[in-house]
Amino acid sequence: MLTLSVACELLALLSLGLVRPWGETVPRWIPVIGGRPVRPPAAVVPAAAGALALTALWAAMPLWWTYPHPDMTPAGRLLVGVIYQPLVLWGPLLGAVTVSYYRRTRGSRTAHTNTP
């Protein structure tokens, strides 16, 4: 469970690269590749795959209250259901940000072909 939580947090942090400047140019402090432009497919393909995976993973969450939970109290079941409902939006919103990133960087493909 800890590994899953850390992985989700890291992936959420990486999704910020789709809206921040370091999603188009690698920060200079990163060894070897720092300062180089990010090729759009290197960001779009994993982000799109992540959006699809997250959408599939959390698709059943709106039905939380229809599943039996014999080991939970009614208050606990309500609390878990309410707290986890925003995760349903994570996949579709990541997909929207991915499309926006793709549209913004689509014209810069030729700029990346001449880099050393």
Contacts in CASP RR format, 6 or more apart in sequence:
PFRMAT RR
TARGET T0000
AUTHOR 0000-0000-0000
METHOD contacts of the structure
MODEL  1
MLTLSVACELLALLSLGLVRPWGETVPRWIPVIGGRPVRPPAAVVPAAAG
ALALTALWAAMPLWWTYPHPDMTPAGRLLVGVIYQPLVLWGPLLGAVTVS
YYRRTRGSRTAHTNTP
11 50 0 8 1.000
12 90 0 8 1.000
15 47 0 8 1.000
15 94 0 8 1.000
15 97 0 8 1.000
17 23 0 8 1.000
17 43 0 8 1.000
18 43 0 8 1.000
18 47 0 8 1.000
18 97 0 8 1.000
18 98 0 8 1.000
18 100 0 8 1.000
18 101 0 8 1.000
19 97 0 8 1.000
19 100 0 8 1.000
19 101 0 8 1.000
23 38 0 8 1.000
23 43 0 8 1.000
23 101 0 8 1.000
24 37 0 8 1.000
24 38 0 8 1.000
24 105 0 8 1.000
24 108 0 8 1.000
25 35 0 8 1.000
25 36 0 8 1.000
25 37 0 8 1.000
25 38 0 8 1.000
26 33 0 8 1.000
26 34 0 8 1.000
26 35 0 8 1.000
26 36 0 8 1.000
26 37 0 8 1.000
26 38 0 8 1.000
27 34 0 8 1.000
27 35 0 8 1.000
28 34 0 8 1.000
28 35 0 8 1.000
36 115 0 8 1.000
37 108 0 8 1.000
37 111 0 8 1.000
37 112 0 8 1.000
37 115 0 8 1.000
39 112 0 8 1.000
40 101 0 8 1.000
40 102 0 8 1.000
40 105 0 8 1.000
40 106 0 8 1.000
40 108 0 8 1.000
40 109 0 8 1.000
40 112 0 8 1.000
43 101 0 8 1.000
43 105 0 8 1.000
44 98 0 8 1.000
44 101 0 8 1.000
44 102 0 8 1.000
44 105 0 8 1.000
47 94 0 8 1.000
47 95 0 8 1.000
47 97 0 8 1.000
47 98 0 8 1.000
47 101 0 8 1.000
48 95 0 8 1.000
48 98 0 8 1.000
50 91 0 8 1.000
50 94 0 8 1.000
51 91 0 8 1.000
51 92 0 8 1.000
51 94 0 8 1.000
51 95 0 8 1.000
51 98 0 8 1.000
52 91 0 8 1.000
54 87 0 8 1.000
54 90 0 8 1.000
54 91 0 8 1.000
54 94 0 8 1.000
55 91 0 8 1.000
55 92 0 8 1.000
58 87 0 8 1.000
58 88 0 8 1.000
58 90 0 8 1.000
58 91 0 8 1.000
59 88 0 8 1.000
61 81 0 8 1.000
61 84 0 8 1.000
61 85 0 8 1.000
61 87 0 8 1.000
61 88 0 8 1.000
62 85 0 8 1.000
62 88 0 8 1.000
64 77 0 8 1.000
64 80 0 8 1.000
64 81 0 8 1.000
64 84 0 8 1.000
64 85 0 8 1.000
65 77 0 8 1.000
65 81 0 8 1.000
69 77 0 8 1.000
72 80 0 8 1.000
END
